[in-house]
Amino acid sequence: MTADLTSRRQSSDAILDRLTELHPKLIDLSLERLERLLTALGEPQLKVPPVIHVAGTNGKGSAVAYLRAIFEAEGKRVHTYTSPHLVKFHERIRLATGAGQSTYVSEDELIRLLTDCETANQGGDITFFEITTAAAFLAFSRVPADVTLLEVGLGGRFDATNVIDAPQVSVITPVSLDHQSFLGDTVGQIAGEKAGIIKARVPVVIGPQVDEALEVIEGEAARLEAPVARFGQEFTAYEEHGRMVFQDATGLLDLPMPALRGRHQIANAATAIAAARAFGGISEQAIADGLKQVEWPARMQRLASGALEARVGNAELWLDGGHNPAASRVIAETVADLEDKSSRPLVLVCGMLDTKDTGGFFEAFKGLASTVLTVTIPGQPNARPAEDVAQMARAAGLEAVAMADIETALDRAAVVSPPPRIVICGSLYLAGEVLARNG
């Protein structure tokens, strides 16, 4: 039995490895390759259950997690598509299994889906994300559900998920600088790409935005006559007496605080609530239960057990996949709140890709972090070397030391006195490696 399971896992990995080889030589943002494949597959994207489509730079994964928790608390059947995965590819495709229940796609089903897509593609040029998105649509078209949650992979306008031309609701979470080589050098340009998911007369829920981004998103919504619900205008939320208060045109909700940590999660949760209410059929009780039950790994996640946690003794061990300056600011804000409640030295264990603004990432931690221990993310060809990350941390005014690997970094952090608060951050790929090693 064990050998058989191992063989099947290797088969799915082998298919995924083959699919990476189909990537076109020249990278261009386009939907034509995917549309060709979907036609060969029988247009599964037209058969998926009603869609909530979520784009944004930061917070879109959390918004999707809140939406799934809320809909499942209502007893709805929910499909979910997110990326990237942390430990295994199966995490990207979550299928409804019954009222209020869902699970990751099984190994056998994943093999079937990928094989169908590979066969239909006939060796044509296509990106890994495009063909695996086709596999997700195929999965969702075959299993009944009440709602499908789609998270954009990159940008919006030319993202593979944007072949969905009639979502029930579009959502745009906070926009900031990231992926500039693909999306543009200004927040306004990037917002224009994110706003590409807005469809004619389809409601769009807009999370907190800087003015430059909001202006662009509002302009596109107006052009397409899409009704808007904006955080701070048509809906808002805040903390009061240890509770979350949400308010929109229909009234005020007195809710529990979100289970995900950080002040920014109030806005993420509020954006999800507004989207759920725009979709319809959601009770106040389901919203409250969803906020309490939500789970989303590697977003200020406390690692309270496991192989890596055991190495740090009395230190606290936290994990966050944030990888851009906007994300580092909310990590720093959350850590500062923890510091107010329980003072400990802060040690960052950080690894980053060379496509990210590493120097900008460290700016938020000046005066907060006592030490930065840097690592090279294992198995990532675009990983920035640990010494380079350390040099950039030093340039930002932080004390930094390059370490050989994650375990060595944690061993060094564990001897800090008094026992520190250790935050592993800088990349979702690093976060996935940490979760795998922690067991």
C-alpha positions in Angstrom: 0.0 0.0 0.0 2.8 2.5 1.0 4.7 1.7 -2.2 1.6 2.2 -4.3 0.8 5.6 -2.7 4.4 6.7 -3.2 4.3 5.7 -6.8 1.1 7.7 -7.4 2.6 10.7 -5.7 5.6 10.5 -8.0 3.3 10.2 -11.0 1.6 13.5 -10.2 5.0 15.1 -9.6 6.3 13.7 -12.9 3.3 15.2 -14.8 3.8 18.6 -13.1 7.5 18.5 -14.0 6.7 17.8 -17.6 4.2 20.7 -17.7 6.9 23.1 -16.6 8.8 22.2 -19.8 6.0 23.6 -22.0 6.6 27.2 -20.9 7.0 29.5 -23.9 10.5 30.8 -24.6 9.3 34.4 -24.6 7.1 35.4 -21.6 4.1 37.4 -22.7 1.0 38.0 -20.6 -1.8 36.6 -22.7 -5.0 34.5 -22.4 -4.8 33.0 -25.9 -2.8 29.9 -24.9 -5.3 29.1 -22.1 -8.3 29.8 -24.3 -7.0 27.4 -26.9 -6.6 24.6 -24.2 -10.0 25.3 -22.6 -11.7 25.0 -26.0 -10.0 21.6 -26.5 -11.3 20.6 -23.0 -14.9 21.5 -23.8 -15.0 25.0 -22.1 -15.0 23.8 -18.5 -14.6 27.5 -17.3 -18.2 28.0 -18.5 -19.5 25.2 -16.2 -17.9 26.1 -12.9 -20.3 27.2 -10.0 -20.8 30.9 -9.4 -17.5 32.7 -9.0 -16.1 35.3 -6.6 -12.9 36.6 -8.3 -10.2 38.1 -6.0 -7.2 40.2 -7.1 -4.8 42.4 -5.2 -1.2 42.7 -4.0 -1.6 41.9 -0.4 -4.5 40.3 1.5 -6.1 38.4 -1.3 -5.3 35.0 0.2 -6.6 36.1 3.6 -9.8 37.4 1.9 -10.3 34.1 0.2 -9.7 32.2 3.5 -12.4 34.4 5.2 -14.8 33.9 2.3 -14.4 30.1 2.5 -14.8 30.0 6.2 -18.0 32.2 6.1 -19.6 30.3 3.2 -18.8 26.9 4.8 -20.2 28.1 8.2 -23.4 28.9 6.3 -23.4 25.3 5.1 -22.5 26.1 1.5 -20.5 23.9 -0.8 -17.3 25.8 -1.7 -14.6 25.3 -4.4 -11.3 27.2 -3.9 -8.4 28.0 -6.1 -5.3 29.7 -4.6 -1.6 30.0 -5.3 1.2 29.4 -4.8 1.1 26.2 -2.6 3.2 26.0 0.5 4.0 22.3 0.8 2.3 20.4 -1.9 0.6 21.3 -5.2 -2.8 19.8 -4.0 -3.3 22.8 -1.7 -4.1 25.0 -4.8 -7.3 23.1 -5.6 -9.8 22.6 -2.9 -13.1 20.8 -3.7 -16.5 20.9 -2.0 -17.3 17.5 -0.5 -20.6 18.4 1.1 -22.5 21.1 2.9 -19.9 23.2 4.7 -17.1 20.8 3.9 -14.2 20.7 1.4 -10.8 19.1 1.0 -7.7 19.3 -1.2 -7.9 17.6 -4.5 -6.9 13.9 -4.1 -3.8 12.5 -5.6 -5.7 10.2 -8.0 -8.0 13.0 -9.1 -5.1 15.4 -9.6 -3.4 12.8 -11.8 -6.6 12.5 -13.9 -7.0 16.2 -14.2 -3.4 16.9 -15.2 -3.4 14.0 -17.7 -6.6 15.3 -19.3 -5.0 18.7 -19.7 -1.7 17.4 -20.9 -3.4 15.3 -23.5 -5.7 18.1 -24.7 -2.7 20.6 -24.9 -0.9 18.3 -27.4 2.5 19.7 -26.4 1.7 23.3 -27.2 3.4 26.2 -25.6 1.7 27.1 -22.3 2.8 28.3 -18.9 2.6 26.1 -15.8 0.1 28.4 -14.2 -2.1 28.4 -17.3 -2.3 24.6 -17.6 -2.8 24.0 -13.9 -5.5 26.7 -13.9 -7.2 24.7 -16.7 -7.0 21.6 -14.4 -8.7 23.6 -11.6 -11.5 24.7 -13.9 -11.9 21.1 -15.1 -12.1 19.9 -11.5 -14.7 22.6 -10.5 -16.8 21.8 -13.6 -17.1 18.2 -12.5 -18.2 18.6 -8.9 -21.4 20.5 -7.9 -20.9 23.5 -5.5 -22.6 26.7 -4.5 -19.7 29.1 -4.9 -16.2 29.1 -6.5 -13.5 31.3 -5.0 -10.8 32.2 -7.5 -7.6 33.9 -6.4 -5.7 35.7 -9.1 -2.1 34.5 -9.6 -0.4 37.6 -11.1 -1.9 40.9 -11.9 -5.5 40.4 -13.2 -6.1 41.6 -16.7 -4.1 38.8 -18.3 -4.1 36.3 -15.4 -5.2 32.8 -16.3 -8.2 33.1 -13.9 -9.5 36.0 -15.9 -11.0 33.8 -18.6 -14.1 33.8 -16.2 -16.1 36.5 -18.0 -19.2 36.6 -15.7 -18.3 36.3 -12.0 -20.9 37.1 -9.4 -18.6 39.4 -7.5 -15.1 40.9 -8.1 -12.8 41.8 -5.2 -9.7 43.9 -5.2 -7.6 43.9 -2.0 -4.9 46.5 -1.3 -2.6 47.3 -4.2 1.1 48.1 -3.8 4.4 47.7 -5.6 5.2 44.1 -6.5 6.0 42.2 -9.8 6.9 45.5 -11.4 8.7 43.8 -14.3 5.3 42.4 -15.4 2.7 44.9 -14.1 4.3 48.3 -14.2 6.5 50.6 -12.2 3.8 52.6 -10.4 1.0 51.7 -8.1 -1.4 53.3 -10.6 -0.2 51.0 -13.4 -0.4 48.0 -11.2 -3.9 48.9 -10.1 -4.9 49.1 -13.7 -3.8 45.5 -14.2 -5.7 44.4 -11.0 -8.8 46.3 -12.2 -8.7 44.1 -15.3 -10.9 41.6 -13.4 -13.8 44.0 -13.2 -16.6 43.0 -15.5 -19.5 45.0 -16.9 -22.2 45.6 -14.3 -20.7 43.0 -11.9 -20.4 44.3 -8.3 -16.8 45.0 -7.2 -15.7 45.1 -3.6 -12.6 47.3 -3.0 -10.4 46.9 0.0 -8.3 49.7 1.5 -6.3 51.5 -1.2 -3.9 54.4 -1.6 -5.4 57.3 -3.5 -3.5 56.5 -6.7 -4.8 52.9 -6.9 -8.3 53.8 -5.9 -8.7 56.4 -8.6 -7.7 53.9 -11.3 -10.0 51.1 -9.9 -12.9 53.5 -9.5 -12.4 54.7 -13.1 -12.5 51.2 -14.5 -15.6 50.4 -12.5 -17.3 53.5 -13.7 -16.4 52.7 -17.3 -17.9 49.2 -17.0 -20.9 50.4 -14.9 -19.9 48.1 -12.1 -21.4 48.9 -8.7 -18.7 49.6 -6.2 -18.4 48.9 -2.4 -15.3 50.7 -1.1 -13.7 50.1 2.3 -14.1 53.3 4.4 -17.1 54.5 2.2 -19.8 51.9 1.5 -18.5 49.6 4.2 -16.1 49.9 7.1 -14.9 48.0 10.1 -13.0 48.7 13.3 -12.1 47.2 16.7 -14.1 48.2 19.7 -13.9 46.6 23.2 -12.2 43.5 21.8 -14.9 43.0 19.2 -14.9 43.7 15.4 -17.6 46.2 14.3 -18.7 45.9 10.6 -21.0 48.5 9.1 -22.5 48.9 5.6 -25.7 50.3 4.2 -27.8 47.5 5.6 -26.7 48.0 9.2 -24.1 47.3 11.8 -22.7 43.9 12.8 -21.1 43.2 16.2 -18.6 40.4 15.5 -15.8 38.5 17.1 -12.3 39.5 16.2 -10.8 37.6 13.3 -8.8 34.5 14.2 -6.0 35.6 11.9 -3.6 37.9 13.7 -2.8 41.6 13.0 -4.7 44.8 12.8 -4.7 44.6 9.0 -6.9 41.5 9.2 -9.8 43.6 10.3 -9.8 45.2 6.8 -9.2 41.9 5.1 -12.1 40.3 7.0 -14.3 43.3 6.3 -13.6 43.1 2.6 -14.6 39.4 2.6 -17.8 40.2 4.5 -18.7 42.8 2.0 -18.1 40.4 -0.8 -20.1 37.6 0.8 -23.0 40.0 1.4 -22.8 41.2 -2.2 -23.0 37.5 -3.3 -26.0 37.0 -1.0 -27.5 34.3 1.2 -25.1 34.8 4.2 -26.4 35.2 7.8 -24.8 37.2 10.6 -24.2 34.0 12.5 -22.2 32.4 9.6 -20.1 35.6 9.4 -19.3 35.4 13.1 -18.6 31.7 12.9 -16.4 32.2 9.9 -14.3 34.8 11.6 -13.6 32.5 14.5 -12.9 29.4 12.4 -10.8 30.8 9.6 -7.4 29.3 9.0 -4.6 30.5 6.6 -1.1 29.1 7.1 2.0 31.3 7.0 0.1 34.5 7.8 1.6 35.4 11.2 1.1 31.8 12.2 2.4 30.7 15.6 4.3 27.5 15.3 3.6 25.9 18.7 4.8 22.4 18.0 6.9 20.5 15.5 10.5 19.7 14.7 11.7 23.3 14.2 9.7 24.6 17.1 11.4 22.1 19.3 14.8 23.6 18.5 14.0 27.1 19.9 13.3 26.2 23.5 11.5 28.9 25.3 11.5 31.3 22.3 8.3 32.1 20.4 8.4 30.9 16.8 6.2 32.7 14.2 5.9 32.3 10.4 4.8 34.8 7.7 5.1 34.5 3.9 5.0 38.3 3.3 7.6 39.3 0.7 7.2 43.0 -0.2 7.4 46.3 1.7 3.7 46.6 2.2 3.7 43.1 3.8 6.7 43.8 6.0 4.9 46.9 7.4 1.9 44.8 8.5 4.3 42.2 10.0 6.1 44.9 11.9 2.9 46.4 13.1 1.7 43.0 14.3 5.0 42.3 16.0 4.8 45.7 17.7 1.4 44.8 19.1 2.7 41.5 20.4 5.6 43.4 22.0 3.2 45.7 23.8 1.6 42.6 25.4 4.7 40.6 26.1 8.2 42.1 25.5 10.8 39.9 23.9 13.8 40.6 21.6 12.8 40.3 17.9 14.9 38.0 15.7 14.1 37.8 12.0 15.0 34.7 10.0 14.7 35.9 6.4 15.1 34.5 2.9 14.0 36.2 -0.3 13.9 35.9 -4.0 16.0 38.2 -6.2 12.9 39.5 -7.9 11.7 41.2 -4.6 12.5 44.6 -3.1 14.7 43.2 -0.3 16.0 46.5 0.9 12.5 48.0 1.1 11.3 44.9 2.9 13.7 45.6 5.8 12.9 49.3 6.2 9.8 48.5 8.4 12.0 46.7 11.0 14.4 49.5 11.9 14.3 50.0 15.6 12.3 46.8 16.1 14.4 43.8 15.2 17.5 43.1 17.3 19.0 40.7 14.7 18.4 39.4 11.2 19.6 35.9 10.4 19.5 35.3 6.6 19.2 32.1 4.6 19.2 31.1 1.0 15.7 29.6 0.2 16.4 25.9 -0.6 15.5 24.7 -4.1 14.6 28.1 -5.6 16.7 29.1 -8.7 15.8 32.8 -8.1 16.7 32.7 -4.4 18.9 35.6 -3.3 22.1 34.3 -1.6 22.0 34.6 2.2 25.0 37.0 2.3 23.3 39.3 -0.2 20.2 39.4 1.9 22.3 40.1 4.9 24.1 43.0 3.2 20.8 44.6 2.2 19.5 44.2 5.8 22.7 46.0 7.0 22.2 48.7 4.5 18.8 49.3 6.0 20.4 49.8 9.4 19.9 46.3 10.9 22.4 43.9 12.4 22.5 40.9 10.1 24.4 37.6 9.8 24.2 35.1 6.9 23.5 31.5 8.0 24.0 28.1 6.3 20.4 27.0 6.6 17.1 27.3 8.5 18.0 25.0 11.3 21.4 26.7 11.9 19.6 30.1 12.0 17.1 28.8 14.5 19.8 27.3 16.7 21.6 30.7 16.7 18.3 32.6 17.5 17.5 30.2 20.3 20.5 31.3 22.4 19.4 34.9 22.4 18.7 36.1 26.0 16.0 36.6 27.2 14.2 34.1 24.9 13.3 36.0 21.8 10.3 36.2 19.4 11.6 34.6 16.2 9.7 35.6 13.0 10.6 33.6 9.8 9.6 35.8 6.8 10.4 37.0 3.4 8.9 34.5 1.0 6.0 32.0 0.7 8.6 29.6 -0.7 10.6 29.8 2.5 7.3 29.5 4.5 6.5 26.3 2.6 9.9 24.9 3.3 9.6 25.7 7.0 6.2 24.0 7.2 7.5 20.9 5.5 10.5 20.7 7.8 8.5 21.4 10.9 6.2 18.5 10.1 
